[in-house]
Structures are given as C-alpha cells and as structure tokens.
Amino acid sequence: MPIQSIDTRRVYQQIADQLCQLIEAGEFAVDSRLPSERDLAEKFKVSRPSVREALIALEVAGLVQIRMGSGVYICKPEQGRQKGRLPEKNFAPFELIQARLLIEAEIAGQAALCRTDEQVQTLEQLLGQMIRQSENNQSPLDADREFHAVLARATGNLVLASIVEQMFDARMGVLFSRLSNFFDTQSTWDQAIKEHRAILRAVKARDADRAKLAMRHHMERAYKRFSASWVKSDPALQTGTGKTRANFSQ
C-alpha cells in the first residue's frame, strides 16, 4: 500500500489517513498494539520518521495511545467521535528539523564572521540561562529560541532573522509539541546545551566552518533524539542496524 506522491498532502497525513481508515474499519482491535514503525514504513513504502509523525497525529486525534517502552495501542472509540479530527496545517516535525539544518548551518557560519562582541555576550548569557533552567528542571526552550534568533540577527540579515523565528515558533505546533513531550528530558537538554556551547565557541572564535559544522551536528543530534525508539526492545537500536543519521528522503 505505497503512498502515492501525486497526493498534495504531506506524507505523514496520507499515512495517518490510511491508518485512521483501517482503525475505524475495525482492522485493529481496541487495546491491540499497532505494527512497529519499521513494519509500517515497509508497508507504506515511506521513511520511519514519516510513520512516527503519522502516529503522533493519530495520538493527538485520540485514535491511539503511545506507551513509552511498549508501543502504540488502539484506543477505545469515543462516543460520537467524528472523522477528520487529524491535526491539519502543522509542519511535519522532521521536515522542520531538515529546514532548520539547511538554513541555520549557513546562518551560524555567517554569524561567526559578522557577530559583534555584544552579541557574543548575549549568547553567553542565554547559554547560562539554559544551563540554570535545565539544572532547576525548567524548560530552557525560550532561551533556546532567543539563542538561535540572536545568531540569525548577527548575520545582519533581517529576513534570515525572521525566518529563524518563524521556524522556531512552528516548533510549538501540536505535532512537534507532542513529540517533544516524549523526548525532551533533562538529559536530552544537557546534550543540547553542550551542542549550543560548541556553536558559541566557534562563533566567538570567528571560525565560520566550525560554526557551520557545530550547528549541523546540533540539528542532526536533535533529529536523532526525536527518532529514539519508544519501544525498549526495538532490535534496530539494540543491534545498531537501524539508521541513526538523518535521512531526509521523505
């Protein structure tokens, strides 16, 4: 049942719609577990990230429940539930990460060449704020957003600054927010803070190439963090056979 590329909807929406039809047709029993992401990806001839986005959309719609460490289970139908409740007009999370990687890597390189001492000082303050918030079990997301926005403004290009702010705000969409709820922890924030520190060091040193690589590494690691299995026994992660590097073919 491959997804047809002629459809103008995003890939995850097409997958979600087809799974929704199967669920409502009784193909899967209530409380039964859906096939693995890998099996669904093979069935629909799409990438695993696209399947993950579809499953998140189904969970937001109340059709499935994602149980960390176990899998994805069919929910009991709600009385009077209407079809077409899947979230719309949301950027696909992994597509958004791809866009940020492509754009913000170049921004970091340009920022390294154009930044002012005052902007470096602001970035240092924001990094310190992220560290303190993480240590206090608070979300550093606002400081994270401003860190990336300051980098964009350091290029001197207001269009780039606006684009970065819009992309980051899109991260607040229901799909990305729900995905973050599963994988944003103090441990993952500690990793992200280390990546921000590497970006800052390169920008402070006016090393454009190193700044690009640091930002690219940060976004690739973000991709990997959001791709982590929610099933403890996933053989792809235990044996190392699964893809761990971002694959943007979908």
Contacts in CASP RR format, 6 or more apart in sequence:
PFRMAT RR
TARGET T0000
AUTHOR 0000-0000-0000
METHOD contacts of the structure
MODEL  1
MPIQSIDTRRVYQQIADQLCQLIEAGEFAVDSRLPSERDLAEKFKVSRPS
VREALIALEVAGLVQIRMGSGVYICKPEQGRQKGRLPEKNFAPFELIQAR
LLIEAEIAGQAALCRTDEQVQTLEQLLGQMIRQSENNQSPLDADREFHAV
LARATGNLVLASIVEQMFDARMGVLFSRLSNFFDTQSTWDQAIKEHRAIL
RAVKARDADRAKLAMRHHMERAYKRFSASWVKSDPALQTGTGKTRANFSQ
1 18 0 8 1.000
1 43 0 8 1.000
1 44 0 8 1.000
1 45 0 8 1.000
2 44 0 8 1.000
2 45 0 8 1.000
2 46 0 8 1.000
3 11 0 8 1.000
3 14 0 8 1.000
3 15 0 8 1.000
3 18 0 8 1.000
3 44 0 8 1.000
3 45 0 8 1.000
3 46 0 8 1.000
4 14 0 8 1.000
7 14 0 8 1.000
9 17 0 8 1.000
10 92 0 8 1.000
10 95 0 8 1.000
11 46 0 8 1.000
11 47 0 8 1.000
11 50 0 8 1.000
11 53 0 8 1.000
11 92 0 8 1.000
11 250 0 8 1.000
12 50 0 8 1.000
12 51 0 8 1.000
12 53 0 8 1.000
12 54 0 8 1.000
12 57 0 8 1.000
12 92 0 8 1.000
13 54 0 8 1.000
13 57 0 8 1.000
13 86 0 8 1.000
13 88 0 8 1.000
15 40 0 8 1.000
15 44 0 8 1.000
15 46 0 8 1.000
15 50 0 8 1.000
15 51 0 8 1.000
15 53 0 8 1.000
15 54 0 8 1.000
16 53 0 8 1.000
16 54 0 8 1.000
16 55 0 8 1.000
16 57 0 8 1.000
16 58 0 8 1.000
16 61 0 8 1.000
16 86 0 8 1.000
17 86 0 8 1.000
18 44 0 8 1.000
19 34 0 8 1.000
19 40 0 8 1.000
19 54 0 8 1.000
19 55 0 8 1.000
19 58 0 8 1.000
19 63 0 8 1.000
20 58 0 8 1.000
20 61 0 8 1.000
20 63 0 8 1.000
20 83 0 8 1.000
20 84 0 8 1.000
20 86 0 8 1.000
22 28 0 8 1.000
23 58 0 8 1.000
23 63 0 8 1.000
23 64 0 8 1.000
23 74 0 8 1.000
24 83 0 8 1.000
28 34 0 8 1.000
28 74 0 8 1.000
29 74 0 8 1.000
30 74 0 8 1.000
30 75 0 8 1.000
30 76 0 8 1.000
30 77 0 8 1.000
31 73 0 8 1.000
31 74 0 8 1.000
31 76 0 8 1.000
32 73 0 8 1.000
32 74 0 8 1.000
33 70 0 8 1.000
33 71 0 8 1.000
33 72 0 8 1.000
33 73 0 8 1.000
33 74 0 8 1.000
34 40 0 8 1.000
34 55 0 8 1.000
34 64 0 8 1.000
34 71 0 8 1.000
34 72 0 8 1.000
34 73 0 8 1.000
34 74 0 8 1.000
35 43 0 8 1.000
36 231 0 8 1.000
36 234 0 8 1.000
37 48 0 8 1.000
37 51 0 8 1.000
37 52 0 8 1.000
37 55 0 8 1.000
38 48 0 8 1.000
38 236 0 8 1.000
40 51 0 8 1.000
41 47 0 8 1.000
41 48 0 8 1.000
41 50 0 8 1.000
41 51 0 8 1.000
44 50 0 8 1.000
44 51 0 8 1.000
46 250 0 8 1.000
47 247 0 8 1.000
47 249 0 8 1.000
47 250 0 8 1.000
48 227 0 8 1.000
48 243 0 8 1.000
49 94 0 8 1.000
49 227 0 8 1.000
49 247 0 8 1.000
49 250 0 8 1.000
50 92 0 8 1.000
50 94 0 8 1.000
50 250 0 8 1.000
52 94 0 8 1.000
52 179 0 8 1.000
52 226 0 8 1.000
52 227 0 8 1.000
53 92 0 8 1.000
53 93 0 8 1.000
53 94 0 8 1.000
53 175 0 8 1.000
53 179 0 8 1.000
55 64 0 8 1.000
55 66 0 8 1.000
55 72 0 8 1.000
56 66 0 8 1.000
56 93 0 8 1.000
56 175 0 8 1.000
56 178 0 8 1.000
56 179 0 8 1.000
57 86 0 8 1.000
57 87 0 8 1.000
57 90 0 8 1.000
57 175 0 8 1.000
58 64 0 8 1.000
58 72 0 8 1.000
58 86 0 8 1.000
59 65 0 8 1.000
59 66 0 8 1.000
59 72 0 8 1.000
59 178 0 8 1.000
60 86 0 8 1.000
60 87 0 8 1.000
60 174 0 8 1.000
60 175 0 8 1.000
60 178 0 8 1.000
61 84 0 8 1.000
61 85 0 8 1.000
61 86 0 8 1.000
61 87 0 8 1.000
62 75 0 8 1.000
62 78 0 8 1.000
62 85 0 8 1.000
63 74 0 8 1.000
63 75 0 8 1.000
64 72 0 8 1.000
64 73 0 8 1.000
64 74 0 8 1.000
64 75 0 8 1.000
65 72 0 8 1.000
65 73 0 8 1.000
65 75 0 8 1.000
66 72 0 8 1.000
66 182 0 8 1.000
66 230 0 8 1.000
67 73 0 8 1.000
67 230 0 8 1.000
68 182 0 8 1.000
68 230 0 8 1.000
69 230 0 8 1.000
69 231 0 8 1.000
69 232 0 8 1.000
70 230 0 8 1.000
70 231 0 8 1.000
70 232 0 8 1.000
71 230 0 8 1.000
71 231 0 8 1.000
72 230 0 8 1.000
87 174 0 8 1.000
87 175 0 8 1.000
90 173 0 8 1.000
90 174 0 8 1.000
90 175 0 8 1.000
90 176 0 8 1.000
91 170 0 8 1.000
91 173 0 8 1.000
91 175 0 8 1.000
91 176 0 8 1.000
92 175 0 8 1.000
93 175 0 8 1.000
93 176 0 8 1.000
93 179 0 8 1.000
93 226 0 8 1.000
94 223 0 8 1.000
94 226 0 8 1.000
94 227 0 8 1.000
94 246 0 8 1.000
94 248 0 8 1.000
94 250 0 8 1.000
96 167 0 8 1.000
96 170 0 8 1.000
96 171 0 8 1.000
96 176 0 8 1.000
97 219 0 8 1.000
97 222 0 8 1.000
97 223 0 8 1.000
97 226 0 8 1.000
97 246 0 8 1.000
98 223 0 8 1.000
98 246 0 8 1.000
98 248 0 8 1.000
99 167 0 8 1.000
100 164 0 8 1.000
100 167 0 8 1.000
100 219 0 8 1.000
101 215 0 8 1.000
101 216 0 8 1.000
101 219 0 8 1.000
101 220 0 8 1.000
101 223 0 8 1.000
101 246 0 8 1.000
103 160 0 8 1.000
103 163 0 8 1.000
103 164 0 8 1.000
103 167 0 8 1.000
104 148 0 8 1.000
104 151 0 8 1.000
104 152 0 8 1.000
104 164 0 8 1.000
104 215 0 8 1.000
104 219 0 8 1.000
105 212 0 8 1.000
105 213 0 8 1.000
105 215 0 8 1.000
105 216 0 8 1.000
105 219 0 8 1.000
106 212 0 8 1.000
107 151 0 8 1.000
107 152 0 8 1.000
107 155 0 8 1.000
107 160 0 8 1.000
107 164 0 8 1.000
107 215 0 8 1.000
108 151 0 8 1.000
108 199 0 8 1.000
108 202 0 8 1.000
108 203 0 8 1.000
108 211 0 8 1.000
108 212 0 8 1.000
108 214 0 8 1.000
108 215 0 8 1.000
109 202 0 8 1.000
109 203 0 8 1.000
109 208 0 8 1.000
109 209 0 8 1.000
109 211 0 8 1.000
109 212 0 8 1.000
109 215 0 8 1.000
110 154 0 8 1.000
110 155 0 8 1.000
110 157 0 8 1.000
110 208 0 8 1.000
111 119 0 8 1.000
111 151 0 8 1.000
111 152 0 8 1.000
111 154 0 8 1.000
111 155 0 8 1.000
111 203 0 8 1.000
111 211 0 8 1.000
112 202 0 8 1.000
112 203 0 8 1.000
112 205 0 8 1.000
112 206 0 8 1.000
112 207 0 8 1.000
112 208 0 8 1.000
112 210 0 8 1.000
112 211 0 8 1.000
113 206 0 8 1.000
113 208 0 8 1.000
114 154 0 8 1.000
114 155 0 8 1.000
114 156 0 8 1.000
115 154 0 8 1.000
115 203 0 8 1.000
115 204 0 8 1.000
115 206 0 8 1.000
116 154 0 8 1.000
119 150 0 8 1.000
119 153 0 8 1.000
119 154 0 8 1.000
120 200 0 8 1.000
120 203 0 8 1.000
120 204 0 8 1.000
122 150 0 8 1.000
123 147 0 8 1.000
123 150 0 8 1.000
123 151 0 8 1.000
123 200 0 8 1.000
123 203 0 8 1.000
123 204 0 8 1.000
124 200 0 8 1.000
126 143 0 8 1.000
126 146 0 8 1.000
126 147 0 8 1.000
126 150 0 8 1.000
127 143 0 8 1.000
127 147 0 8 1.000
127 193 0 8 1.000
127 196 0 8 1.000
127 197 0 8 1.000
127 200 0 8 1.000
128 143 0 8 1.000
129 140 0 8 1.000
129 143 0 8 1.000
130 140 0 8 1.000
130 143 0 8 1.000
130 144 0 8 1.000
130 147 0 8 1.000
130 189 0 8 1.000
130 193 0 8 1.000
130 196 0 8 1.000
131 140 0 8 1.000
131 193 0 8 1.000
133 139 0 8 1.000
133 140 0 8 1.000
133 143 0 8 1.000
134 140 0 8 1.000
134 186 0 8 1.000
134 189 0 8 1.000
134 190 0 8 1.000
134 193 0 8 1.000
137 186 0 8 1.000
139 184 0 8 1.000
139 189 0 8 1.000
140 189 0 8 1.000
140 193 0 8 1.000
144 192 0 8 1.000
144 196 0 8 1.000
145 165 0 8 1.000
145 168 0 8 1.000
145 169 0 8 1.000
147 196 0 8 1.000
148 164 0 8 1.000
148 168 0 8 1.000
149 161 0 8 1.000
149 164 0 8 1.000
149 165 0 8 1.000
149 168 0 8 1.000
151 164 0 8 1.000
151 199 0 8 1.000
151 203 0 8 1.000
152 160 0 8 1.000
152 161 0 8 1.000
152 163 0 8 1.000
152 164 0 8 1.000
152 165 0 8 1.000
153 161 0 8 1.000
154 203 0 8 1.000
155 161 0 8 1.000
170 176 0 8 1.000
171 177 0 8 1.000
171 180 0 8 1.000
179 226 0 8 1.000
180 226 0 8 1.000
182 230 0 8 1.000
183 225 0 8 1.000
183 226 0 8 1.000
183 228 0 8 1.000
188 225 0 8 1.000
191 221 0 8 1.000
191 225 0 8 1.000
192 218 0 8 1.000
192 221 0 8 1.000
192 222 0 8 1.000
192 225 0 8 1.000
195 214 0 8 1.000
195 217 0 8 1.000
195 218 0 8 1.000
195 221 0 8 1.000
196 218 0 8 1.000
198 214 0 8 1.000
198 217 0 8 1.000
198 218 0 8 1.000
199 211 0 8 1.000
199 214 0 8 1.000
199 215 0 8 1.000
199 218 0 8 1.000
201 210 0 8 1.000
201 214 0 8 1.000
202 210 0 8 1.000
202 211 0 8 1.000
202 213 0 8 1.000
202 214 0 8 1.000
203 211 0 8 1.000
219 246 0 8 1.000
220 245 0 8 1.000
220 246 0 8 1.000
223 246 0 8 1.000
224 244 0 8 1.000
224 245 0 8 1.000
224 246 0 8 1.000
227 244 0 8 1.000
228 237 0 8 1.000
229 236 0 8 1.000
229 237 0 8 1.000
235 241 0 8 1.000
236 242 0 8 1.000
END
